[in-house]
């Protein structure tokens, strides 16, 4: 393709350049890179935690095993301390958990829940809600290492 210029220079022909000019594209990409480099640290959320240092129990101090509620895939519930577990159901769960804690102000003690991986979410939440409705507000969740 060519173009003809008229004027004092005469009949001079200028050819058209069909190459893509990448300079504006590179400029835009560098500006976007700088924007993302500045914005990325602002997008991270950090929470400052002041955790107490771990201290081993003093010699002669009794180590208390926690009360654990096991939820199995079949829907069966077990409550107990250590390896001594007794079967229960959702209606008797608060009473059996309180008995495993030794009675008294049992709602002030921590209870741990362990559930099989295949347990449905609604079954797990039913146990959590039952405990909460009966005053057990200190509930811990246990997990197993998957190897």
C-alpha positions in Angstrom: 0.0 0.0 0.0 1.2 3.4 -0.7 0.1 7.0 -0.4 1.0 9.8 -2.7 1.9 13.2 -1.2 1.4 16.3 -3.2 3.3 19.4 -2.5 6.7 21.0 -3.1 8.5 17.7 -2.6 6.9 16.3 -5.7 5.5 12.8 -6.1 7.0 11.1 -3.1 5.5 7.8 -1.9 5.4 6.7 1.8 4.8 3.1 2.6 2.5 2.2 5.4 3.8 0.3 8.5 1.6 -2.8 9.3 3.6 -3.9 12.4 1.9 -3.8 15.8 3.2 -1.1 18.1 3.7 -2.9 21.5 5.0 0.1 23.4 1.5 1.2 24.7 0.8 -2.4 25.7 4.0 -2.7 27.7 3.3 0.7 29.4 -0.1 -0.5 30.5 1.3 -3.8 31.7 4.0 -2.1 33.8 1.4 0.3 35.3 -0.8 -2.7 36.2 2.1 -4.5 37.7 2.9 -1.6 39.9 -0.7 -1.3 41.0 -0.9 -4.9 42.0 2.5 -4.8 43.8 1.1 -1.9 45.9 -2.3 -3.3 46.4 -1.3 -6.9 47.3 0.1 -6.2 50.8 -3.0 -4.3 51.6 -5.3 -7.2 50.8 -3.7 -9.6 53.3 -5.4 -9.7 56.7 -3.5 -10.5 59.8 -4.7 -10.9 63.3 -2.4 -10.3 66.2 -2.6 -13.1 68.8 -1.0 -13.0 72.2 -0.8 -16.6 73.1 0.5 -17.7 76.5 3.7 -19.7 76.4 3.3 -23.5 76.7 4.3 -24.7 80.1 4.7 -28.4 81.0 2.8 -29.7 84.0 4.6 -29.5 87.3 5.9 -32.7 88.8 3.1 -34.4 90.8 0.4 -32.4 89.1 -2.5 -34.6 87.9 -3.2 -34.6 84.2 -7.0 -34.6 83.6 -8.2 -36.3 80.5 -10.9 -34.4 78.6 -14.4 -35.5 78.0 -14.9 -36.4 74.4 -18.1 -36.8 72.4 -17.6 -39.1 69.4 -20.0 -38.9 66.5 -19.8 -41.9 64.1 -20.9 -42.1 60.5 -23.9 -44.3 61.5 -25.2 -41.5 63.7 -24.3 -43.2 67.0 -23.0 -40.9 69.8 -20.5 -41.9 72.4 -19.5 -39.8 75.4 -16.7 -40.5 77.9 -13.2 -39.9 79.1 -10.2 -41.5 77.4 -11.0 -45.0 76.2 -14.0 -45.4 78.4 -16.9 -44.4 76.2 -20.6 -45.1 76.7 -23.3 -45.0 74.0 -25.8 -42.2 74.2 -28.4 -40.5 72.0 -29.1 -36.8 71.3 -31.8 -36.5 74.1 -29.5 -37.9 76.8 -26.3 -36.2 75.6 -26.3 -33.3 78.1 -27.0 -35.5 81.0 -24.4 -38.1 80.0 -21.8 -35.3 79.3 -22.4 -33.8 82.7 -22.1 -37.2 84.3 -18.7 -37.8 82.5 -17.6 -34.4 83.8 -18.3 -35.4 87.4 -21.5 -33.4 87.9 -21.6 -30.1 89.7 -21.1 -27.0 87.5 -20.4 -29.2 84.5 -21.4 -26.5 82.0 -18.3 -24.5 82.9 -16.0 -27.4 81.8 -14.7 -27.9 78.3 -16.1 -30.7 76.2 -14.4 -32.0 73.0 -16.2 -33.3 69.9 -14.7 -35.7 67.5 -16.6 -36.7 64.3 -15.9 -39.2 61.6 -15.1 -37.6 58.2 -18.2 -39.0 56.6 -20.6 -37.6 59.3 -23.2 -35.3 57.7 -22.9 -31.6 58.6 -26.5 -31.4 60.0 -25.8 -34.3 62.4 -22.7 -32.5 63.7 -24.5 -29.2 64.0 -27.4 -31.0 65.9 -24.9 -32.1 68.5 -23.3 -28.6 68.7 -26.7 -26.9 69.1 -27.9 -29.4 71.7 -24.8 -28.7 73.8 -25.2 -25.0 73.4 -28.9 -25.0 74.3 -28.0 -26.9 77.5 -25.3 -24.5 78.6 -22.2 -26.2 77.3 -20.5 -23.1 75.8 -16.9 -24.3 76.0 -16.7 -26.8 73.1 -13.5 -27.8 71.4 -13.2 -29.7 68.1 -10.7 -32.5 67.6 -9.2 -33.7 64.4 -7.1 -36.6 63.4 -3.9 -36.5 61.4 -4.5 -37.9 57.9 -1.6 -39.8 56.6 
